Amino acid sequence: MKSWSVLVVMLCACPLASAQSPALLKAISFALTGSDSSNFEFSDASQCVVHRSVSSAHGHGEEVYYLNNVDPSRSLFTQYTQKYPSYAMSQSFSTVELHGEGTVYEYHWITDRPVYDGTMKTADHELTVYTSEHSRLIRAWKYIYSHGCPAAKSSY
């Protein structure tokens, strides 16, 4: 009986990953991009808000994900394989639908023509994640909300 109570105390004493842990940031990176090495950083670790810089031929910007506003019960994960018979190739990817009642995704873009600069915010966002590891993708999302990120609850 004594060993059982020691085990219970040890399990209860083990903290969940802190909101700033490298493991949590790695899971977030994989969940959003399909890569362990993207350049996400916490904007607000306690609320699980992350951002990264992005660039293209037309300009650059910043993506912000408000993971605390995502209602995981409304998320949808769909796996696809695009086949290219002419090239004897295929590409696997998954789509991830993020929904919440507050902003879940924000994008600020800056171009070489300031008149086109702006910000977009949305409570519904669909990601395309290029990975063949669909089950790992789902595990990453589960890890995020079980190891430090507060999840939004639906109002109904």
N, C-alpha and C positions, 0 to 999 in steps of 0.2 A: 504494500500500500504506500509505503514511503516513496518508492521510486516513481510511482504513478503521480503523486502530488508534485514531485520535483519536475517531472516532464511537463505537467500542466503549467507550472510556474515558468519554466523555460520557454514554452510556446507563447505564453502571454507576454513575456518580457521581450520577445523578438519584435522589434518595430518593423512596420512596413517601410518600404523604400521611401526616403524623404522626397519631397517634390523637386529637389535639386540633384538627385542621385544620377550618376552617369548611366546606370542601367535603365532608369526611366527615360532619360533623354534619348538613349539608343532605341528603346521601344517606340518612342514617339517618331523618331527619324524613320524607322522602318515602316511604321504604320502609315505615314504620310507620303513616303517616296519609294518604298521597296528597297531602300539602301540603308545599311548601317552607318554610313559615313557622310550623310548630308550635313549641312552646316546650320542646323537649327540651334537657337539659343533661347533661354527663357526670358521673356519680357517681364513676367510676373509669375514666379515659381509657385507661390502659394495658391494662385488661381489657375495654374497650368495654362498660361498663355505663352505661346512660342512664336518666334519670327525667324525669317531668313531673308537674305538678299537674293534676288534673281536678276538675270540679265538676258537680253535677246538682241537681235540685230536692230530692233527699233527703239531700244531704250533699256532702262533698268527700273527695278522697283523692289518692293518688300511685301512678302506674304506674311500675314498674321493669322494664327489659328487660336481661337478661344475655346480650348477643349473643355473648359468648365461650363460652357453654354451648350455643349452637345448633349442630347438626350440619347444615351446608348441604346435604349429600348426601341428607338426609331431608326437606328442605323441599318443599312442594307449592304450586304457584301455579295457581289456577283463575279464569278470567275469566267474568263473567256480565253479561247485560243484562236488566234487569227492565223489561218493557213495561207501560205503563198506557194501554190503548186508549181508555178513557173520556175521558182527558185529552189524548190524542195526544202522549204523552210517553214517554220511556224514561230509565233510569238505569243507568249502567255501574259495576260494582265488581268487585273481585277478592278472593278469599280467599287467605290465606297461612297455611300450616300450619308452625309452628315446633316442632321436636322436639329433645330433647337428653337426656342422662343426668342432668344437674343442673338446677337451677331456670333456666328461660328467661324466665319472667314472674312478677311479684309485684305484688299490688295491696293497698294499705293504704287502708281507708276509715274515715271519721269521720263520724258522723251526729249529729243533735241528741239522740239517745238512746244514751248510751255503751254500753248493753248490746248494741247491734248493731254496735259498732265491731269491726274485726278485720283480719286479714291472710290473703291467699290466695296460695299459691305453687304453681307447676305446672311440670312438665318438658315438657308438651305444651300448645301454645296456638294457637288459630286467630284470626287477625285478619281483619276485613272492612275493606278499604281502598277508599274511594269515589273512583275515578278512572277515566277512560276511557283512560288511558295505561298499559296493561298491559305493553307491552314496556319502557317506561321504568321501571316498577316492578321488573321482573326485572333490568334494568341496574343499578338502585340497589342491589339485594341483592348483585349480583356485585361492584360497586364497594366495598361495605363490607368484604367479605372479601378483596379484593385490594389494599386500601389502608390497612391498619393494624389491622383487627380480627382477633384470633386466633380461629379456628374450632375447635369441639370435634370430636373424631374419635370415631366409633362404636367401641365395644369389640369389636365383631364384624363 
